[in-house]
Amino acid sequence: DTPSKDPAATSQEDLKAIDLLATERLIAVYGSKNAAPSAKTASTKWVESV
């Protein structure tokens, strides 16, 4: 743990990393970026469906 690091900045970086991973996973599933919905849309639907 580094107390000098801003927790808000860290969480923003984490969200970007998660978003990127979700996008890559969708591309893998749908076969192309064009066929895949946006990661935000998919994650929202996933959260709602749980």
C-alpha positions as CSV (number, residue, x, y, z in Angstrom):
1,D,0.0,0.0,0.0
2,T,1.3,3.5,-0.9
3,P,-0.6,6.1,1.0
4,S,0.7,8.8,-1.3
5,K,-1.4,7.4,-4.2
6,D,-4.9,8.9,-4.7
7,P,-7.5,6.1,-4.1
8,A,-9.9,7.8,-6.5
9,A,-7.2,7.8,-9.3
10,T,-6.5,4.1,-8.5
11,S,-10.2,3.1,-8.8
12,Q,-10.5,5.1,-12.0
13,E,-7.5,3.1,-13.4
14,D,-9.1,-0.1,-12.2
15,L,-12.3,0.7,-13.9
16,K,-10.5,1.4,-17.2
17,A,-8.7,-1.9,-16.9
18,I,-11.9,-3.7,-16.1
19,D,-13.6,-2.0,-19.0
20,L,-10.8,-3.0,-21.3
21,L,-10.9,-6.6,-20.2
22,A,-14.7,-6.7,-20.7
23,T,-14.3,-5.2,-24.2
24,E,-11.6,-7.8,-25.1
25,R,-13.8,-10.6,-23.8
26,L,-16.7,-9.4,-25.8
27,I,-14.6,-9.2,-28.9
28,A,-13.4,-12.8,-28.3
29,V,-17.1,-13.9,-27.9
30,Y,-18.6,-12.0,-30.8
31,G,-15.6,-12.4,-33.1
32,S,-15.2,-8.8,-33.9
33,K,-15.4,-5.3,-32.5
34,N,-18.2,-4.4,-34.8
35,A,-20.4,-7.3,-33.6
36,A,-19.7,-6.7,-30.0
37,P,-21.9,-4.3,-28.0
38,S,-20.0,-1.8,-25.9
39,A,-18.5,-3.1,-22.6
40,K,-20.6,-0.6,-20.6
41,T,-23.8,-1.7,-22.2
42,A,-23.0,-5.4,-21.7
43,S,-21.8,-5.0,-18.1
44,T,-25.0,-3.0,-17.3
45,K,-27.1,-5.7,-18.7
46,W,-25.1,-8.3,-16.9
47,V,-25.5,-6.5,-13.6
48,E,-29.3,-6.2,-14.2
49,S,-29.6,-9.8,-15.1
50,V,-27.9,-11.1,-11.9
